[in-house]
Amino acid sequence: MNSIDHHLNLFPSLIQVGHAEQFTQSGKTLLFAQSPLNQSYAVFPSARKDVPSTKTSGVEEQPIFFASSETLPSSERRLFIGDTSIIFAALQNLTNTAQNRGQEWLHSQETHDVIRKLTLDYVNFTRECWIHTSSQGSSQFSGDHYRSLYTCLALFAVLYVPEYGYEDAPVGDDLMEWLNVHFIEPSTEEGDHLSGLDRPWEDETFWPYLVRVTLRGLSKAAIFFLATLSTHPSDNLRRLAQRLSPLLQSQPHLQSFEAERDFAYASHRWKDKVKALRIELDSVSESDRHDGIENWWDRLSDIVGILEGRIEVIRRVCEDLGADWREISVSWGVFADARLRRQDLPEVVSQVLDDMPQDPTNLEDMVHAALFSGDPAKALSHAAQLDPWLAAHMADLMQALSLIEKDANEDSGLNIRDFYVLGYAQYLHADPALWRIIVAYMFSCGETGVRSADEVLMRVPLKLRSAGSITHGQGEQNGADNLKSGDLAGVIKDINATCYEYQREEVRRTICRIAAQTFVQEKEYGLALSYSSSAEDWPGLGRVVDRVLEEYITAGPEQFTRYVAGIAPSLQALRMQSGAQGIFIHRLMFAVRYAEFHQRLGNQDLQDAAWDLVSMFQDGLTPKSWWAVLLCDSRQLLQHDATLLFPYASACILLQHLEEVIARTDQGSGDEYLRVLISKLNSGGTAEALHALQGVRLALAKYFARCTMIGTGGKQVLERKFIAAV
């Protein structure tokens, strides 16, 4: 991984430029707390311990800033993360199926073929990323970084995920192919240079090139340049080169045989021919072993020594050519022991590394050495330092192949696979937008991963719109438009779907409660009500209704009526929903009925408005804290000159409630009955509220006087059936 600058900037700035001294003099300092999940920090101002504290009334709010030392993934890195997560999900489906069908199925050919296919998908995808990033001018991770991932995964596939039935087959040829693909030597330019010469053996690079292509098993290149020796002045060299070419061409390779036994027999016969060539080579006199430019005999002897499988020759040649431990180990399996098996490779590599150790500063080299040495756990340790992505996905494959322990560590509660997968998920958490991928990895990591995923889901940023992109004047309208277009609701919908997928019902309800609170802040009360209902958060639903009712106090009846229109459609569904608590449904019914009252009042449908007002008292829908408000609303209806709008009995109901409000206020319960009216009047407190109610009493007295004058007595003014509009 690239080195990270540990200098973190906060945005917006906690301390403005040039105000650091002022901040210090205020007696404050900066504190931080690191997240236990990742490399993120909470930074906040706090009083210094060496400064005497001054007691203040109330709780002082302090801003908390969040920062991360992890670099947010770039667009190409995010694409890499997202596409490889699909392969990861496919392997999870396979392992989940294996749990249902038994371990025997997990070790079957069918399963092995799928795991091999997914492993090669990883290999091919890292190769594509390497090619793509190498062609880019600049990127977050260099092309060489993805090349390292490519070589590590390809080596893992060769050593640990061979074709089914070839686990115990000789591995030399496969390793040589891997080496030639990923570490190309000698270069194409060297070959082009030599092929353009009339007498290539006179060039100082000729023999090193010929030895290297032989060591790499590149028989076609070796045969081509051996053919150029046909014009060499030495008869012995011409003759020996002519004898060597068919040996290189006929070297047995396992893939050319149907049975290993046939391959072993052919290898034995081939080695006999090499021995015969050695005898012929040794018969060349000392005087004819040098052509005046180069001791061709020593070079040809090295080539024959490689074919003979002499370890000391292979070691020396590799050192002379600047090759490393990988080339020695691979050549060992091709020339020294053509039947070298995967389980025997670690012993060979151990001997090689004793004399030519791996580079401890090169993480790619360390991963290769661990894989060659048959130590998957150590390979994962180095892979995690190279890239958490590599460690997580190799560990996932290793557990599916039973290469690492599945038992959990007593201290962490995690097994090896879950440790690296969860570490990768926490690394991804630097970018909250990747939450869908993050929780998919976490949910595959047992109980610890499930708890971590729950926390991530409950903290997914719900507001995805860019702050400050709208002007103050346009803020409320544009914000509402964004919500209605699904900007916020779409995120919550995805979170809910994820909770259903992983059966996290409690988390889903918590998120719905959080969403409802967010919608309340945006004054999208209809959506807030829906999410409170989905969470079965009945107290929360009650708080939503209370906020709508508060709109009447702060914004007036017209705006209040519009807000209620957004929540009214939910009423019928809530009344039919089992488990819904009646007290909160009644509060919603009151809000709807009260809005209808004001709508009729605004439309001058005064008779129906009067009936609505009395029915809210008769049906017991009106909270006591709203009695005084409704009584004040009745004043203009009581004073209507054209006709008497209330039956005598209805007027008595109003009087009864008025007397209770006044009496209970005198007894000290004024806050219970007058709180809303006092807020509506916004001045004067209890005294002004009682003064307003005295006006209602006067209006009632005059109303009863009018009833007496026209002789209505206790009879109804109008005969009509009251129909509650709910």
C-alpha positions, 0 to 999 in steps of 0.5 A: 500500500502507498504510504499515508501522510498522517497530517489530517485536515478537517472540513469545515475547519475547526479552527480558522486560519490565524486563530490558533492562539485565540483558541489556546487562550480560551482554555481549550484543547483538542482531543480525539478518539480512534474508532475501534473498527477502522482508521477513523477519528473523532476530533473535538474541542475540550477544556484543558485540565490545567485551566480552572473550569467555570460552571455554566448553566445548561449543557454546552454543545461542542462540535465533533469532527470526523476524519480518517487516515485512510484514503478514499478510493478513487473511481477506478479503485471503487470499480475494482472493489465493486466488481470483485465483490461479485466474485466474493458473493458467488463464493459465499453462495457456494460455501452457504450451499455447502453448509446445507449439503455437507462437507463431502460436497464441499470437497467434491469435483463439482465444488472444486471446479467452481472454486478454481473458476472463481480463483481464476476470475480474481486472477484475470480481473487483477490482470485487467486492472494492471493493464488498465492502470499501467496505461493511465497517466496517474491513479491512486494505485500504480500499475505495479501495485496491481501487477503484484496482486496479479502475480500473488493470486496467479501463484496461489492458483498454481500451487493451491487450486490446480485442476481437480485430480492434479493435486499430487501431480508434478508442479515444475512445468506449471511453476515455470509457466507462471515464472515466464508469464510474470517475470519475463527474462531474458527481454525481447529486446535482447533477442531482437538485438542478437538475431540481427547480428551475423556472428551473434556469438561474438556479442557479450550477451550471447551466451548469457542469453542462451543460458537464460532461455535454457534455464527458463525452458524457452526451447524455441529461442534456444534452438534458434540461437544454437542454429546460428552456431552452424557457422562458428569456426569450432568444429566441436561447438558446431557438432555439439550445438547440433546434438543439443538442439533436439535434446532441448526440443524433446524435453518431456513435459507432463501435459504431453502425457496421459499418465505420470508413469509415461512422463517419468519413463520419458524423462528417464530416457531423456536424461540418459541422452543428456548424460551421453552429451555430457560424455561427448562434451567432456571429450573436447580437448582443452585447446579447443574450448576457447574461440578467442572471444569466449570460453564456449565450452564453459558456457555449453557445460553450464547449459548441459549441467542445467539439463542434467539437473545439477543443483550447484550449477543451477545455483551458480548460473542463477547468481551469475545472471542476477536471478533470485530464489524463485528461479532456482526453486522453479528450475529445481522442479523442471530439471533437478527433480521433474517429479517434484510435487506441491507437498515437497516444494516447501522443503526445496524452497527452504534450502534455496532460501537459506542461501538466497533469502527473499527480500524483506522490504518487498511485500510481493516477494514475501507473499511469494516465499510464504506461498512457495513454503506452504505457509498460507497464514504467513502469506496472508500476514504479508498480503494484508500489508500489501493490500487488505483486498488481497488478504481478504480474498485469499483468506476467503479462498483458503478457508473454502479449500481448508488451507487455514484453521476455521476455529476462532481465536479465543481473544478476538473471537475471529478465525483467520479468514474472518479476521482478514475479511473483517479487516478489509471491510473496516478498511472500506468503511473510509468511504461510507458510500460503499456501505452495501459492499461493506456489510456484505463482507461483514455479514459473512464474518460470524457474530462479530461481523454481524454486530459490525454490519448492524452498526454500519447500517444504522450509520449510513448517511441518509442525506446524499444531496450536497450541502450548500448546492441550493440557495437559502430562498430555494432551500425548502422547496428544492429539498422537498423536491429532492425527497419526493424524487426518491433521493433520501427515500431511495437510500432507506429503501436499499437499507431496508432491502439489505436488512430483509436479506440478512434478516436484521429486523431490529436494525431495520426498525431502528433505521426506519426510526432514524429515517422518520426523524430525518423526514420530520426535519425536512417537514415531510410528515407523510413519509415520517409517519410511514416510516414510524409505522414501518418501525412500529414506533408508536411513540415516534408516530405520536411525536410526528403528529405532535410536530404537525400540530405544532405547525398550526401554532407556528405557521397557521391553519393554512400551512397546517392543513397542507401538512395534514393532507400529506399524513391523512392517507395513512390514517385508514391503513393505521386503523387497520394495522394490528398492533397499532396503539390506539392513543397515537392513532387517536392523536392522528385522527384529531389532527386530521379532523382539526385540519378538516375543521379549518378547511371548512372554516376557510371555505365558509362552510360554517355549519359543518365547521361547527358540527366538526368542532363539537364532534371532536369534543363528543368523540373524545378525540381532542387532547386536553391541552387543545381544549382551550384552542378549540374553544377559542376557535368556537368564538367566531362561530358563536358570534355568527349573526346570520344564524345559530350554528350550534344546537343548544345541547352543543353549546352546553358541551362547549360551556362544560369544557370551558368550565372544566378548563377554567376550574382546573387552571384555578386548581393548579393544572393550567399547564395541562390545559393551557399550554398549547393556547399560550404557545399560540398566543405567544405572549402574556402567559396564563393570564392572557390565555384566561382572558381569551377564554373569558371572551369565549365565555362571554360569547357563549353567554350571548349565544344562550341569550339569543337562543332564549330570545328566539325560543329555541330552549333545549331543542335542536336548531337544525335537524341533521345527521352528523357524519364524522369525516375521517 
